[in-house]
């Protein structure tokens, strides 16, 4: 972590049985979520503090409630 990077204390998790690969999460948070060839999310590391608001919006927008923002494990 560089001096100007906020500490990442949260991470995203996907509840795979509930995910239906709609891709809305990746549209809302492309900095942290990419899509695989079937449209399922690929999580791109922990969520820095300056992206928490966007991450919360992506979690809230998930139509199946399959995306979660959780505290990062030590």
Buried (B, 14 or more C-beta within 10 A) or exposed (E): EEEEEEEBEBBBEBEEEEBEEBEBBBEBBEEBBEBEEEEBBEBBEBBBEEBBEBBBEBBEBBEEEBBEBEEEEE
